[in-house]
């Protein structure tokens, strides 16, 4: 494997690593260590922000394939994040209505 191919594989691995972490933090997949579904929206936002920063810092330096991978990953994560935040807010609102005044 030449240097350029290796760099492409490493870039893809980095993007997919943050994707996996964010999906776990969003509560979409089990934590492999605890074998439980756990949610930490603050951490998920940090993972998404890291990928956004990577996109900005590498702008103009990625192949079309790398750019597509990064943009598609960010789009998926952001949609899932919004979904989970909405669920969380609805649950919180529902719990507040149940509590007696």
Backbone as numpy.savetxt, mean C-alpha at the origin, in Angstrom:
# Nx Ny Nz CAx CAy CAz Cx Cy Cz
22.67 -12.58 -15.64 21.81 -11.40 -15.64 22.71 -10.17 -15.64
22.43 -9.27 -16.59 23.26 -8.07 -16.65 22.80 -7.04 -15.61
23.56 -5.99 -15.49 23.32 -4.97 -14.45 21.95 -4.33 -14.62
21.56 -3.98 -15.83 20.27 -3.32 -16.08 19.10 -4.24 -15.70
19.20 -5.50 -16.08 18.14 -6.45 -15.73 18.04 -6.62 -14.21
19.19 -6.67 -13.57 19.20 -6.81 -12.11 18.54 -5.61 -11.45
18.81 -4.41 -11.96 18.21 -3.20 -11.41 16.68 -3.22 -11.58
16.21 -3.72 -12.72 14.76 -3.82 -12.95 14.11 -4.79 -11.96
14.78 -5.91 -11.73 14.26 -6.90 -10.78 14.24 -6.31 -9.36
15.29 -5.63 -8.99 15.36 -5.02 -7.66 14.29 -3.95 -7.49
14.07 -3.13 -8.52 13.04 -2.09 -8.45 11.66 -2.74 -8.28
11.37 -3.73 -9.09 10.08 -4.43 -9.00 9.91 -5.06 -7.62
10.97 -5.65 -7.10 10.90 -6.27 -5.77 10.61 -5.23 -4.69
11.20 -4.06 -4.81 10.97 -2.99 -3.84 9.51 -2.54 -3.87
8.98 -2.33 -5.07 7.58 -1.91 -5.20 6.66 -2.98 -4.63
6.92 -4.24 -4.96 6.07 -5.33 -4.48 6.20 -5.54 -2.98
7.36 -5.25 -2.42 7.55 -5.34 -0.97 6.66 -4.32 -0.25
6.65 -3.08 -0.76 5.78 -2.06 -0.16 4.31 -2.38 -0.39
3.99 -2.97 -1.52 2.61 -3.37 -1.80 2.16 -4.41 -0.78
2.97 -5.42 -0.56 2.63 -6.48 0.39 2.48 -5.91 1.80
3.39 -5.03 2.18 3.33 -4.42 3.51 2.05 -3.60 3.66
1.74 -2.80 2.67 0.55 -1.95 2.75 -0.72 -2.79 2.79
-0.79 -3.85 1.99 -1.99 -4.70 2.00 -2.17 -5.34 3.38
-1.07 -5.73 3.98 -1.12 -6.28 5.34 -1.57 -5.21 6.33
-1.03 -4.01 6.21 -1.36 -2.91 7.11 -2.82 -2.45 6.93
-3.34 -2.64 5.73 -4.74 -2.29 5.47 -5.70 -3.35 6.00
-5.15 -4.48 6.44 -5.98 -5.56 6.95 -6.56 -6.42 5.85
-5.93 -6.39 4.68 -6.42 -7.16 3.53 -5.82 -8.57 3.51
-4.68 -8.74 4.14 -4.03 -10.06 4.21 -3.51 -10.28 5.63
-3.32 -11.55 5.96 -2.82 -11.89 7.30 -1.37 -11.48 7.47
-1.05 -11.12 8.69 0.34 -10.90 9.07 0.97 -12.29 9.17
2.01 -12.57 8.39 2.59 -13.91 8.41 3.24 -14.28 9.75
3.59 -13.30 10.53 4.24 -13.57 11.81 3.21 -13.94 12.87
2.11 -13.17 12.93 1.09 -13.42 13.95 -0.03 -14.33 13.44
-0.09 -14.53 12.12 -1.13 -15.31 11.47 -2.52 -14.74 11.74
-2.58 -13.41 11.92 -3.84 -12.71 12.16 -3.97 -11.55 11.18
-5.21 -11.19 10.88 -5.46 -9.99 10.08 -5.43 -8.81 11.04
-4.54 -7.89 10.78 -4.37 -6.71 11.62 -4.44 -5.47 10.74
-4.93 -4.40 11.30 -5.04 -3.17 10.52 -4.35 -2.02 11.24
-3.55 -1.29 10.47 -2.90 -0.08 10.98 -2.90 0.91 9.82
-3.95 1.74 9.76 -4.11 2.66 8.63 -3.02 3.71 8.57
-2.49 4.09 9.72 -1.39 5.07 9.74 -0.15 4.49 9.06
0.17 3.25 9.38 1.32 2.59 8.75 1.07 2.35 7.27
-0.17 2.01 6.91 -0.51 1.81 5.50 -0.29 3.11 4.72
-0.71 4.22 5.32 -0.52 5.52 4.67 0.97 5.81 4.48
1.78 5.43 5.45 3.23 5.64 5.35 3.81 4.81 4.19
3.39 3.57 4.05 3.87 2.73 2.95 3.47 3.32 1.60
2.24 3.80 1.51 1.75 4.41 0.27 2.54 5.69 -0.01
2.79 6.48 1.02 3.57 7.71 0.85 4.98 7.41 0.38
5.56 6.32 0.86 6.92 5.94 0.43 6.93 5.63 -1.07
5.92 4.91 -1.54 5.84 4.60 -2.97 5.58 5.87 -3.78
4.76 6.77 -3.26 4.52 8.05 -3.94 5.82 8.86 -4.06
6.59 8.87 -2.98 7.88 9.57 -3.00 8.81 8.92 -4.02
8.83 7.60 -4.06 9.66 6.88 -5.03 9.26 7.25 -6.46
7.95 7.35 -6.69 7.45 7.73 -8.02 7.95 9.12 -8.40
7.87 10.06 -7.46 8.32 11.42 -7.74 9.83 11.49 -7.97
10.59 10.79 -7.16 12.05 10.85 -7.24 12.61 10.11 -8.46
11.85 9.17 -9.01 12.34 8.41 -10.16 11.70 8.85 -11.47
10.88 9.88 -11.42 10.18 10.36 -12.61 11.17 10.63 -13.75
10.88 10.05 -14.90 11.75 10.23 -16.06 12.90 9.25 -16.11
13.06 8.41 -15.09 14.17 7.46 -15.04 13.71 6.00 -15.06
12.42 5.78 -15.26 11.89 4.42 -15.25 11.53 3.97 -16.66
11.61 2.67 -16.88 11.13 2.13 -18.14 9.60 2.20 -18.11
8.97 2.04 -19.25 7.50 2.08 -19.31 6.91 0.99 -18.42
7.54 -0.16 -18.40 7.08 -1.29 -17.58 7.18 -0.97 -16.09
8.29 -0.39 -15.67 8.48 -0.02 -14.26 7.49 1.06 -13.84
7.29 2.03 -14.71 6.35 3.11 -14.42 4.93 2.57 -14.29
4.56 1.66 -15.17 3.23 1.05 -15.13 3.04 0.26 -13.83
4.05 -0.51 -13.44 3.98 -1.28 -12.20 3.77 -0.34 -11.00
4.56 0.70 -10.93 4.48 1.63 -9.81 3.13 2.36 -9.78
2.69 2.85 -10.92 1.41 3.57 -10.98 0.22 2.67 -10.67
0.23 1.47 -11.21 -0.85 0.52 -10.95 -0.89 0.13 -9.48
0.27 -0.10 -8.90 0.37 -0.46 -7.49 -0.17 0.67 -6.61
0.25 1.89 -6.91 -0.22 3.04 -6.13 -1.74 3.22 -6.26
-2.25 3.06 -7.45 -3.69 3.22 -7.66 -4.46 2.18 -6.84
-4.01 0.94 -6.90 -4.67 -0.13 -6.14 -4.62 0.14 -4.64
-3.46 0.52 -4.14 -3.31 0.77 -2.71 -4.14 1.96 -2.24
-4.16 3.02 -3.03 -4.93 4.20 -2.64 -6.43 3.90 -2.61
-6.92 3.14 -3.58 -8.34 2.77 -3.59 -8.68 1.91 -2.38
-7.81 0.95 -2.06 -8.03 0.10 -0.89 -7.95 0.90 0.40
-7.06 1.87 0.45 -6.93 2.72 1.64 -8.21 3.50 1.87
-8.72 4.13 0.82 -9.96 4.91 0.94 -11.11 4.01 1.39
-11.17 2.81 0.84 -12.21 1.86 1.23 -12.13 1.54 2.72
-10.94 1.27 3.21 -10.78 0.92 4.62 -11.04 2.10 5.55
-10.64 3.30 5.14 -10.92 4.49 5.95 -12.42 4.70 6.02
-13.11 4.55 4.89 -14.57 4.69 4.88 -15.23 3.67 5.80
-14.78 2.42 5.73 -15.33 1.38 6.61 -15.12 1.75 8.08
-13.92 2.21 8.37 -13.57 2.57 9.75 -14.44 3.72 10.24
-14.66 4.71 9.40 -15.48 5.85 9.79 -16.94 5.44 9.95
-17.42 4.55 9.09 -18.81 4.08 9.20 -19.00 3.29 10.48
-18.03 2.45 10.82 -18.11 1.67 12.05 -18.08 2.58 13.27
-17.24 3.58 13.22 -17.14 4.53 14.34 -18.45 5.30 14.49
-19.00 5.73 13.40 -20.28 6.47 13.41 -21.41 5.58 13.92
-21.41 4.34 13.52 -22.43 3.39 13.94 -22.33 3.13 15.45
-21.12 3.00 15.95 -20.90 2.77 17.39 -21.33 3.98 18.21
-21.10 5.19 17.69 -21.48 6.40 18.41 -23.01 6.49 18.52
-23.72 6.05 17.48 -25.18 6.11 17.50 -25.76 5.09 18.49
-25.06 3.98 18.69 -25.53 2.94 19.59 -25.37 3.31 21.06
-24.37 4.14 21.36 -24.10 4.51 22.74 -25.17 5.47 23.25
-25.71 5.21 24.44 -26.73 6.12 24.99 -26.13 7.49 25.33
-26.93 8.50 25.18 -26.47 9.86 25.47 -26.57 10.18 26.93
